[in-house]
Amino acid sequence: MRGVVLALTLLLAQVASAQEVSQSPRPPANPRLAVVAPDPAAPPAAAAEAAIAAAPVEATAAPEGALASSLRPAPRPRALAERIAALKATSNAPGLDLSAQEPQDEVDLAAIPPPSKKEERRKRREKASMKGAVCGVPAIKGEEIARITSKVRGCGVEDPVMVTSVSGVRLSQPATVDCSIAKALNSWVDEVAQPAFDGRLVELQIAAHYICRSRNNVRGAKVSEHGKGRAVDISAFILSNGKVLTVARDYNRLLRRIYKAGCNYFMTTLGPGSDGYHEDHFHFDTSARKGGRYCR
């Protein structure tokens, strides 16, 4: 009885060992590399074919156009090699050596100065609505009017406008002028008068604009620039707190300074002390003087 049990135990151990071998993770052997013994019963031709099939595969050059089984890269085609060599030769030509070019300097944003107050004011004017604007400038408000003619030779305005405000400062009465004086007045108010009053200027007192008359109302004199729509007279400045500064009474240091600065914007500036006719107002015009600006 013990012998039978011992035999069964050995038999089960052999079966378990066979199963463990069959479940081994080792990859199966390559059948092409296995040595196959010729079948003695097979005909000679079949035996030779079997020997050839069982022989190790030698690396041979793949025919042209065939897909190579090797992992090594295929030789570069001759045409491609010649093209790459030509490109290298061209890149080395004078003037095409990109490696010799210096890189462009980066823009240092911190070094760019902030816009000045003048530039900020200009940008605000550009963004202003064109509704009610004349002369193509948003800050000049008013309306275009019909051409002004006159029986008096020299008087009249070809393209007049009726201006009601410049650079946000209203006029005491609509001024009939041409665009040359309107633009000059707008720039002078924006860049000189308004900053001088710390932004508190709200109104200009207009003493005269278009009127067909002689210079200084002198009989026989030439036609005034007022008769051509190229002049405007200012007699007072009204501030936001209600204060009124008149040229006749308050021609102080401040008014002298803004009057003198007008010479950079107008062709003619006349005021107190100039000729006796402008003691109570500033006369600004854009006459086409041959001798240049006339500032007194």
Secondary structure, DSSP 8 states (H G I E B T S, - for coil): -HHHHHHHHHHHHHHHHHHHHHT--S----TTTS-----TTS-HHHHHHHHHHHS--------TTS---SSS-----HHHHHHHHHHHHHHTSTT--GGGS-------GGGS----HHHHHHHHHHHS--TTEETTEEEEEEEE---B--SSTT--BSS-EEEEEETTEEEEEEEEE-HHHHHHHHHHIIIIIHHHTTT-EEEEEEEE-S---BGGG-TT--B-GGGGT-EEEEEEEEETTS-EEETTT---HHHHHHHHHGGGT-SEEE-TTSSSS-SSSEEEE----TT--EE-
